Amino acid sequence: MKKLLIMCGTGIATSTVVTGKVKEWLKEQNLENKVTLYQSKISEELSRIDEYDIVVSTTIVPDNIKPKVIDGVPLLTGIGIDELYDQILEKVNQ
């Protein structure tokens, strides 16, 4: 089971929107049994980032964790959604 963290600045607004969209997409892809979703604010997760297999963020992240993080902004803007889901799918299947 993969652990997928969705985080934003406060862990409330944008991460809630993104979590809903990712949850729906996982269900459509029949992946809901392969992924456990977590939602939080970035300040609480920086020290635990390696505990997650997949990290999606709608906020700016420090350079040291950028390679691990998928930019979640496309789920808010509607631009680049397919590429974002492709990145998630790749990590789910690793």
Backbone as XML, in Angstrom:
<?xml version="1.0"?>
<chain id="A" units="angstrom">
  <residue number="1" name="MET">
    <atom name="N" x="0.845" y="-1.180" z="0.000"/>
    <atom name="CA" x="0.000" y="0.000" z="0.000"/>
    <atom name="C" x="0.888" y="1.239" z="0.000"/>
  </residue>
  <residue number="2" name="LYS">
    <atom name="N" x="0.675" y="2.120" z="-0.968"/>
    <atom name="CA" x="1.438" y="3.366" z="-1.063"/>
    <atom name="C" x="0.801" y="4.426" z="-0.173"/>
  </residue>
  <residue number="3" name="LYS">
    <atom name="N" x="1.645" y="5.244" z="0.418"/>
    <atom name="CA" x="1.186" y="6.357" z="1.252"/>
    <atom name="C" x="1.333" y="7.642" z="0.451"/>
  </residue>
  <residue number="4" name="LEU">
    <atom name="N" x="0.205" y="8.317" z="0.195"/>
    <atom name="CA" x="0.196" y="9.532" z="-0.593"/>
    <atom name="C" x="-0.205" y="10.704" z="0.294"/>
  </residue>
  <residue number="5" name="LEU">
    <atom name="N" x="0.686" y="11.675" z="0.412"/>
    <atom name="CA" x="0.438" y="12.874" z="1.203"/>
    <atom name="C" x="0.070" y="14.021" z="0.281"/>
  </residue>
  <residue number="6" name="ILE">
    <atom name="N" x="-1.012" y="14.701" z="0.622"/>
    <atom name="CA" x="-1.393" y="15.930" z="-0.071"/>
    <atom name="C" x="-1.274" y="17.045" z="0.944"/>
  </residue>
  <residue number="7" name="MET">
    <atom name="N" x="-0.458" y="18.048" z="0.614"/>
    <atom name="CA" x="-0.230" y="19.117" z="1.585"/>
    <atom name="C" x="-0.338" y="20.489" z="0.935"/>
  </residue>
  <residue number="8" name="CYS">
    <atom name="N" x="-0.689" y="21.454" z="1.777"/>
    <atom name="CA" x="-0.745" y="22.848" z="1.367"/>
    <atom name="C" x="-0.210" y="23.688" z="2.518"/>
  </residue>
  <residue number="9" name="GLY">
    <atom name="N" x="-0.349" y="24.971" z="2.439"/>
    <atom name="CA" x="0.189" y="25.849" z="3.459"/>
    <atom name="C" x="-0.438" y="25.662" z="4.827"/>
  </residue>
  <residue number="10" name="THR">
    <atom name="N" x="-1.752" y="25.466" z="4.862"/>
    <atom name="CA" x="-2.449" y="25.353" z="6.146"/>
    <atom name="C" x="-3.049" y="23.977" z="6.401"/>
  </residue>
  <residue number="11" name="GLY">
    <atom name="N" x="-3.085" y="23.125" z="5.391"/>
    <atom name="CA" x="-3.670" y="21.796" z="5.556"/>
    <atom name="C" x="-5.188" y="21.809" z="5.521"/>
  </residue>
  <residue number="12" name="ILE">
    <atom name="N" x="-5.768" y="22.915" z="5.081"/>
    <atom name="CA" x="-7.227" y="23.034" z="5.102"/>
    <atom name="C" x="-7.813" y="23.229" z="3.698"/>
  </residue>
  <residue number="13" name="ALA">
    <atom name="N" x="-7.572" y="24.373" z="3.109"/>
    <atom name="CA" x="-8.304" y="24.760" z="1.908"/>
    <atom name="C" x="-7.888" y="23.998" z="0.646"/>
  </residue>
  <residue number="14" name="THR">
    <atom name="N" x="-6.746" y="24.347" z="0.082"/>
    <atom name="CA" x="-6.398" y="23.751" z="-1.208"/>
    <atom name="C" x="-6.105" y="22.264" z="-1.101"/>
  </residue>
  <residue number="15" name="SER">
    <atom name="N" x="-5.565" y="21.827" z="0.004"/>
    <atom name="CA" x="-5.305" y="20.382" z="0.129"/>
    <atom name="C" x="-6.615" y="19.597" z="0.191"/>
  </residue>
  <residue number="16" name="THR">
    <atom name="N" x="-7.666" y="20.201" z="0.711"/>
    <atom name="CA" x="-8.967" y="19.532" z="0.745"/>
    <atom name="C" x="-9.521" y="19.364" z="-0.669"/>
  </residue>
  <residue number="17" name="VAL">
    <atom name="N" x="-9.401" y="20.408" z="-1.476"/>
    <atom name="CA" x="-9.852" y="20.343" z="-2.867"/>
    <atom name="C" x="-9.072" y="19.275" z="-3.624"/>
  </residue>
  <residue number="18" name="VAL">
    <atom name="N" x="-7.755" y="19.308" z="-3.489"/>
    <atom name="CA" x="-6.900" y="18.357" z="-4.201"/>
    <atom name="C" x="-7.135" y="16.930" z="-3.711"/>
  </residue>
  <residue number="19" name="THR">
    <atom name="N" x="-7.302" y="16.746" z="-2.420"/>
    <atom name="CA" x="-7.573" y="15.407" z="-1.883"/>
    <atom name="C" x="-8.847" y="14.836" z="-2.487"/>
  </residue>
  <residue number="20" name="GLY">
    <atom name="N" x="-9.872" y="15.639" z="-2.597"/>
    <atom name="CA" x="-11.127" y="15.173" z="-3.195"/>
    <atom name="C" x="-10.946" y="14.743" z="-4.637"/>
  </residue>
  <residue number="21" name="LYS">
    <atom name="N" x="-10.202" y="15.516" z="-5.386"/>
    <atom name="CA" x="-9.981" y="15.189" z="-6.799"/>
    <atom name="C" x="-9.115" y="13.943" z="-6.956"/>
  </residue>
  <residue number="22" name="VAL">
    <atom name="N" x="-8.075" y="13.820" z="-6.153"/>
    <atom name="CA" x="-7.209" y="12.646" z="-6.235"/>
    <atom name="C" x="-7.971" y="11.396" z="-5.797"/>
  </residue>
  <residue number="23" name="LYS">
    <atom name="N" x="-8.769" y="11.523" z="-4.758"/>
    <atom name="CA" x="-9.564" y="10.389" z="-4.276"/>
    <atom name="C" x="-10.520" y="9.901" z="-5.371"/>
  </residue>
  <residue number="24" name="GLU">
    <atom name="N" x="-11.167" y="10.824" z="-6.049"/>
    <atom name="CA" x="-12.076" y="10.468" z="-7.141"/>
    <atom name="C" x="-11.316" y="9.807" z="-8.289"/>
  </residue>
  <residue number="25" name="TRP">
    <atom name="N" x="-10.147" y="10.366" z="-8.635"/>
    <atom name="CA" x="-9.334" y="9.793" z="-9.708"/>
    <atom name="C" x="-8.862" y="8.386" z="-9.359"/>
  </residue>
  <residue number="26" name="LEU">
    <atom name="N" x="-8.417" y="8.194" z="-8.117"/>
    <atom name="CA" x="-7.980" y="6.855" z="-7.690"/>
    <atom name="C" x="-9.108" y="5.847" z="-7.832"/>
  </residue>
  <residue number="27" name="LYS">
    <atom name="N" x="-10.318" y="6.262" z="-7.483"/>
    <atom name="CA" x="-11.477" y="5.375" z="-7.603"/>
    <atom name="C" x="-11.745" y="5.037" z="-9.071"/>
  </residue>
  <residue number="28" name="GLU">
    <atom name="N" x="-11.688" y="6.056" z="-9.934"/>
    <atom name="CA" x="-11.908" y="5.838" z="-11.374"/>
    <atom name="C" x="-10.864" y="4.897" z="-11.965"/>
  </residue>
  <residue number="29" name="GLN">
    <atom name="N" x="-9.653" y="4.939" z="-11.437"/>
    <atom name="CA" x="-8.555" y="4.114" z="-11.942"/>
    <atom name="C" x="-8.473" y="2.755" z="-11.242"/>
  </residue>
  <residue number="30" name="ASN">
    <atom name="N" x="-9.402" y="2.487" z="-10.348"/>
    <atom name="CA" x="-9.397" y="1.266" z="-9.545"/>
    <atom name="C" x="-8.096" y="1.108" z="-8.758"/>
  </residue>
  <residue number="31" name="LEU">
    <atom name="N" x="-7.607" y="2.221" z="-8.216"/>
    <atom name="CA" x="-6.367" y="2.233" z="-7.445"/>
    <atom name="C" x="-6.600" y="2.521" z="-5.968"/>
  </residue>
  <residue number="32" name="GLU">
    <atom name="N" x="-7.854" y="2.696" z="-5.584"/>
    <atom name="CA" x="-8.147" y="3.098" z="-4.205"/>
    <atom name="C" x="-7.661" y="2.073" z="-3.177"/>
  </residue>
  <residue number="33" name="ASN">
    <atom name="N" x="-7.505" y="0.831" z="-3.563"/>
    <atom name="CA" x="-7.014" y="-0.192" z="-2.639"/>
    <atom name="C" x="-5.485" y="-0.267" z="-2.602"/>
  </residue>
  <residue number="34" name="LYS">
    <atom name="N" x="-4.832" y="0.544" z="-3.435"/>
    <atom name="CA" x="-3.373" y="0.553" z="-3.480"/>
    <atom name="C" x="-2.772" y="1.778" z="-2.809"/>
  </residue>
  <residue number="35" name="VAL">
    <atom name="N" x="-3.615" y="2.751" z="-2.442"/>
    <atom name="CA" x="-3.120" y="4.031" z="-1.935"/>
    <atom name="C" x="-3.894" y="4.453" z="-0.689"/>
  </residue>
  <residue number="36" name="THR">
    <atom name="N" x="-3.159" y="4.886" z="0.323"/>
    <atom name="CA" x="-3.755" y="5.506" z="1.502"/>
    <atom name="C" x="-3.465" y="6.998" z="1.424"/>
  </residue>
  <residue number="37" name="LEU">
    <atom name="N" x="-4.511" y="7.819" z="1.495"/>
    <atom name="CA" x="-4.367" y="9.267" z="1.393"/>
    <atom name="C" x="-4.189" y="9.910" z="2.758"/>
  </residue>
  <residue number="38" name="TYR">
    <atom name="N" x="-3.292" y="10.884" z="2.800"/>
    <atom name="CA" x="-3.067" y="11.704" z="3.992"/>
    <atom name="C" x="-3.131" y="13.159" z="3.562"/>
  </residue>
  <residue number="39" name="GLN">
    <atom name="N" x="-3.604" y="14.017" z="4.450"/>
    <atom name="CA" x="-3.713" y="15.439" z="4.155"/>
    <atom name="C" x="-3.149" y="16.217" z="5.331"/>
  </residue>
  <residue number="40" name="SER">
    <atom name="N" x="-2.342" y="17.243" z="5.027"/>
    <atom name="CA" x="-1.710" y="17.978" z="6.112"/>
    <atom name="C" x="-1.192" y="19.311" z="5.616"/>
  </residue>
  <residue number="41" name="LYS">
    <atom name="N" x="-0.589" y="20.061" z="6.546"/>
    <atom name="CA" x="0.080" y="21.312" z="6.182"/>
    <atom name="C" x="1.578" y="21.057" z="6.120"/>
  </residue>
  <residue number="42" name="ILE">
    <atom name="N" x="2.237" y="21.794" z="5.275"/>
    <atom name="CA" x="3.648" y="21.561" z="5.003"/>
    <atom name="C" x="4.511" y="21.642" z="6.260"/>
  </residue>
  <residue number="43" name="SER">
    <atom name="N" x="4.227" y="22.569" z="7.146"/>
    <atom name="CA" x="5.071" y="22.740" z="8.330"/>
    <atom name="C" x="5.092" y="21.510" z="9.233"/>
  </residue>
  <residue number="44" name="GLU">
    <atom name="N" x="4.032" y="20.718" z="9.194"/>
    <atom name="CA" x="3.981" y="19.504" z="10.015"/>
    <atom name="C" x="4.648" y="18.308" z="9.347"/>
  </residue>
  <residue number="45" name="GLU">
    <atom name="N" x="4.899" y="18.395" z="8.068"/>
    <atom name="CA" x="5.370" y="17.228" z="7.323"/>
    <atom name="C" x="6.828" y="17.283" z="6.891"/>
  </residue>
  <residue number="46" name="LEU">
    <atom name="N" x="7.465" y="18.430" z="6.967"/>
    <atom name="CA" x="8.841" y="18.534" z="6.470"/>
    <atom name="C" x="9.780" y="17.527" z="7.111"/>
  </residue>
  <residue number="47" name="SER">
    <atom name="N" x="9.643" y="17.289" z="8.380"/>
    <atom name="CA" x="10.543" y="16.357" z="9.060"/>
    <atom name="C" x="10.150" y="14.895" z="8.832"/>
  </residue>
  <residue number="48" name="ARG">
    <atom name="N" x="8.954" y="14.665" z="8.285"/>
    <atom name="CA" x="8.473" y="13.290" z="8.076"/>
    <atom name="C" x="8.255" y="12.960" z="6.607"/>
  </residue>
  <residue number="49" name="ILE">
    <atom name="N" x="8.757" y="13.783" z="5.728"/>
    <atom name="CA" x="8.459" y="13.647" z="4.303"/>
    <atom name="C" x="8.855" y="12.279" z="3.743"/>
  </residue>
  <residue number="50" name="ASP">
    <atom name="N" x="9.902" y="11.674" z="4.284"/>
    <atom name="CA" x="10.359" y="10.374" z="3.773"/>
    <atom name="C" x="9.455" y="9.220" z="4.189"/>
  </residue>
  <residue number="51" name="GLU">
    <atom name="N" x="8.479" y="9.476" z="5.038"/>
    <atom name="CA" x="7.529" y="8.441" z="5.428"/>
    <atom name="C" x="6.496" y="8.168" z="4.331"/>
  </residue>
  <residue number="52" name="TYR">
    <atom name="N" x="6.433" y="9.048" z="3.328"/>
    <atom name="CA" x="5.431" y="8.934" z="2.271"/>
    <atom name="C" x="6.069" y="8.479" z="0.965"/>
  </residue>
  <residue number="53" name="ASP">
    <atom name="N" x="5.317" y="7.696" z="0.209"/>
    <atom name="CA" x="5.777" y="7.226" z="-1.099"/>
    <atom name="C" x="5.546" y="8.281" z="-2.174"/>
  </residue>
  <residue number="54" name="ILE">
    <atom name="N" x="4.463" y="9.047" z="-2.008"/>
    <atom name="CA" x="4.066" y="10.055" z="-2.986"/>
    <atom name="C" x="3.678" y="11.311" z="-2.212"/>
  </residue>
  <residue number="55" name="VAL">
    <atom name="N" x="4.165" y="12.456" z="-2.674"/>
    <atom name="CA" x="3.818" y="13.723" z="-2.034"/>
    <atom name="C" x="3.340" y="14.696" z="-3.112"/>
  </residue>
  <residue number="56" name="VAL">
    <atom name="N" x="2.148" y="15.241" z="-2.914"/>
    <atom name="CA" x="1.591" y="16.252" z="-3.808"/>
    <atom name="C" x="1.421" y="17.517" z="-2.980"/>
  </residue>
  <residue number="57" name="SER">
    <atom name="N" x="1.924" y="18.638" z="-3.499"/>
    <atom name="CA" x="1.854" y="19.889" z="-2.748"/>
    <atom name="C" x="1.294" y="21.013" z="-3.607"/>
  </residue>
  <residue number="58" name="THR">
    <atom name="N" x="0.466" y="21.850" z="-2.982"/>
    <atom name="CA" x="-0.046" y="23.031" z="-3.669"/>
    <atom name="C" x="0.674" y="24.291" z="-3.204"/>
  </residue>
  <residue number="59" name="THR">
    <atom name="N" x="1.711" y="24.116" z="-2.419"/>
    <atom name="CA" x="2.482" y="25.246" z="-1.924"/>
    <atom name="C" x="3.953" y="25.067" z="-2.276"/>
  </residue>
  <residue number="60" name="ILE">
    <atom name="N" x="4.713" y="26.111" z="-2.139"/>
    <atom name="CA" x="6.155" y="26.060" z="-2.413"/>
    <atom name="C" x="6.828" y="25.170" z="-1.368"/>
  </residue>
  <residue number="61" name="VAL">
    <atom name="N" x="7.739" y="24.329" z="-1.840"/>
    <atom name="CA" x="8.448" y="23.423" z="-0.933"/>
    <atom name="C" x="9.941" y="23.749" z="-0.952"/>
  </residue>
  <residue number="62" name="PRO">
    <atom name="N" x="10.657" y="23.426" z="0.127"/>
    <atom name="CA" x="12.103" y="23.666" z="0.161"/>
    <atom name="C" x="12.826" y="22.857" z="-0.914"/>
  </residue>
  <residue number="63" name="ASP">
    <atom name="N" x="13.944" y="23.393" z="-1.369"/>
    <atom name="CA" x="14.717" y="22.748" z="-2.432"/>
    <atom name="C" x="15.099" y="21.314" z="-2.103"/>
  </residue>
  <residue number="64" name="ASN">
    <atom name="N" x="15.376" y="21.027" z="-0.832"/>
    <atom name="CA" x="15.852" y="19.686" z="-0.476"/>
    <atom name="C" x="14.793" y="18.596" z="-0.644"/>
  </residue>
  <residue number="65" name="ILE">
    <atom name="N" x="13.521" y="18.949" z="-0.750"/>
    <atom name="CA" x="12.495" y="17.919" z="-0.962"/>
    <atom name="C" x="11.820" y="18.027" z="-2.321"/>
  </residue>
  <residue number="66" name="LYS">
    <atom name="N" x="12.196" y="19.008" z="-3.134"/>
    <atom name="CA" x="11.564" y="19.202" z="-4.449"/>
    <atom name="C" x="11.563" y="17.943" z="-5.318"/>
  </residue>
  <residue number="67" name="PRO">
    <atom name="N" x="12.658" y="17.167" z="-5.353"/>
    <atom name="CA" x="12.642" y="15.983" z="-6.213"/>
    <atom name="C" x="11.563" y="14.963" z="-5.816"/>
  </residue>
  <residue number="68" name="LYS">
    <atom name="N" x="11.140" y="14.959" z="-4.585"/>
    <atom name="CA" x="10.158" y="13.992" z="-4.108"/>
    <atom name="C" x="8.717" y="14.474" z="-4.299"/>
  </residue>
  <residue number="69" name="VAL">
    <atom name="N" x="8.532" y="15.769" z="-4.564"/>
    <atom name="CA" x="7.202" y="16.375" z="-4.541"/>
    <atom name="C" x="6.640" y="16.606" z="-5.939"/>
  </residue>
  <residue number="70" name="ILE">
    <atom name="N" x="5.376" y="16.256" z="-6.106"/>
    <atom name="CA" x="4.637" y="16.520" z="-7.336"/>
    <atom name="C" x="3.840" y="17.807" z="-7.122"/>
  </residue>
  <residue number="71" name="ASP">
    <atom name="N" x="3.916" y="18.707" z="-8.074"/>
    <atom name="CA" x="3.195" y="19.976" z="-7.994"/>
    <atom name="C" x="1.699" y="19.726" z="-8.180"/>
  </residue>
  <residue number="72" name="GLY">
    <atom name="N" x="0.910" y="20.062" z="-7.152"/>
    <atom name="CA" x="-0.530" y="19.825" z="-7.180"/>
    <atom name="C" x="-1.351" y="20.965" z="-7.739"/>
  </residue>
  <residue number="73" name="VAL">
    <atom name="N" x="-0.710" y="22.074" z="-8.108"/>
    <atom name="CA" x="-1.427" y="23.245" z="-8.610"/>
    <atom name="C" x="-2.294" y="22.936" z="-9.844"/>
  </residue>
  <residue number="74" name="PRO">
    <atom name="N" x="-1.877" y="22.043" z="-10.750"/>
    <atom name="CA" x="-2.748" y="21.740" z="-11.881"/>
    <atom name="C" x="-4.168" y="21.303" z="-11.483"/>
  </residue>
  <residue number="75" name="LEU">
    <atom name="N" x="-4.308" y="20.696" z="-10.327"/>
    <atom name="CA" x="-5.646" y="20.298" z="-9.894"/>
    <atom name="C" x="-6.483" y="21.488" z="-9.448"/>
  </residue>
  <residue number="76" name="LEU">
    <atom name="N" x="-5.848" y="22.623" z="-9.268"/>
    <atom name="CA" x="-6.564" y="23.850" z="-8.922"/>
    <atom name="C" x="-6.830" y="24.704" z="-10.165"/>
  </residue>
  <residue number="77" name="THR">
    <atom name="N" x="-5.886" y="24.676" z="-11.102"/>
    <atom name="CA" x="-6.004" y="25.519" z="-12.292"/>
    <atom name="C" x="-6.649" y="24.810" z="-13.479"/>
  </residue>
  <residue number="78" name="GLY">
    <atom name="N" x="-6.558" y="23.482" z="-13.499"/>
    <atom name="CA" x="-7.083" y="22.724" z="-14.632"/>
    <atom name="C" x="-6.075" y="22.566" z="-15.760"/>
  </residue>
  <residue number="79" name="ILE">
    <atom name="N" x="-4.888" y="23.127" z="-15.611"/>
    <atom name="CA" x="-3.859" y="23.072" z="-16.659"/>
    <atom name="C" x="-2.776" y="22.075" z="-16.236"/>
  </residue>
  <residue number="80" name="GLY">
    <atom name="N" x="-2.606" y="21.025" z="-17.029"/>
    <atom name="CA" x="-1.566" y="20.036" z="-16.741"/>
    <atom name="C" x="-2.026" y="18.895" z="-15.852"/>
  </residue>
  <residue number="81" name="ILE">
    <atom name="N" x="-3.329" y="18.680" z="-15.774"/>
    <atom name="CA" x="-3.866" y="17.628" z="-14.899"/>
    <atom name="C" x="-3.416" y="16.237" z="-15.334"/>
  </residue>
  <residue number="82" name="ASP">
    <atom name="N" x="-3.461" y="15.974" z="-16.634"/>
    <atom name="CA" x="-3.088" y="14.630" z="-17.112"/>
    <atom name="C" x="-1.647" y="14.290" z="-16.757"/>
  </residue>
  <residue number="83" name="GLU">
    <atom name="N" x="-0.750" y="15.261" z="-16.889"/>
    <atom name="CA" x="0.656" y="15.032" z="-16.553"/>
    <atom name="C" x="0.808" y="14.756" z="-15.052"/>
  </residue>
  <residue number="84" name="LEU">
    <atom name="N" x="0.058" y="15.475" z="-14.246"/>
    <atom name="CA" x="0.106" y="15.258" z="-12.798"/>
    <atom name="C" x="-0.351" y="13.839" z="-12.457"/>
  </residue>
  <residue number="85" name="TYR">
    <atom name="N" x="-1.473" y="13.424" z="-13.034"/>
    <atom name="CA" x="-1.964" y="12.077" z="-12.762"/>
    <atom name="C" x="-1.000" y="11.018" z="-13.286"/>
  </residue>
  <residue number="86" name="ASP">
    <atom name="N" x="-0.335" y="11.292" z="-14.404"/>
    <atom name="CA" x="0.671" y="10.353" z="-14.919"/>
    <atom name="C" x="1.810" y="10.183" z="-13.912"/>
  </residue>
  <residue number="87" name="GLN">
    <atom name="N" x="2.233" y="11.284" z="-13.290"/>
    <atom name="CA" x="3.301" y="11.217" z="-12.290"/>
    <atom name="C" x="2.859" y="10.400" z="-11.075"/>
  </residue>
  <residue number="88" name="ILE">
    <atom name="N" x="1.629" y="10.620" z="-10.632"/>
    <atom name="CA" x="1.112" y="9.848" z="-9.500"/>
    <atom name="C" x="1.037" y="8.368" z="-9.867"/>
  </residue>
  <residue number="89" name="LEU">
    <atom name="N" x="0.498" y="8.074" z="-11.036"/>
    <atom name="CA" x="0.359" y="6.685" z="-11.472"/>
    <atom name="C" x="1.720" y="5.990" z="-11.533"/>
  </residue>
  <residue number="90" name="GLU">
    <atom name="N" x="2.718" y="6.677" z="-12.046"/>
    <atom name="CA" x="4.060" y="6.106" z="-12.117"/>
    <atom name="C" x="4.565" y="5.722" z="-10.727"/>
  </residue>
  <residue number="91" name="LYS">
    <atom name="N" x="4.345" y="6.587" z="-9.752"/>
    <atom name="CA" x="4.804" y="6.312" z="-8.389"/>
    <atom name="C" x="3.977" y="5.212" z="-7.718"/>
  </residue>
  <residue number="92" name="VAL">
    <atom name="N" x="2.697" y="5.143" z="-8.032"/>
    <atom name="CA" x="1.856" y="4.076" z="-7.482"/>
    <atom name="C" x="2.348" y="2.722" z="-7.979"/>
  </residue>
  <residue number="93" name="ASN">
    <atom name="N" x="2.766" y="2.673" z="-9.229"/>
    <atom name="CA" x="3.167" y="1.409" z="-9.851"/>
    <atom name="C" x="4.632" y="1.045" z="-9.616"/>
  </residue>
  <residue number="94" name="GLN">
    <atom name="N" x="5.380" y="1.861" z="-8.909"/>
    <atom name="CA" x="6.792" y="1.542" z="-8.644"/>
    <atom name="C" x="6.905" y="0.444" z="-7.636"/>
  </residue>
</chain>
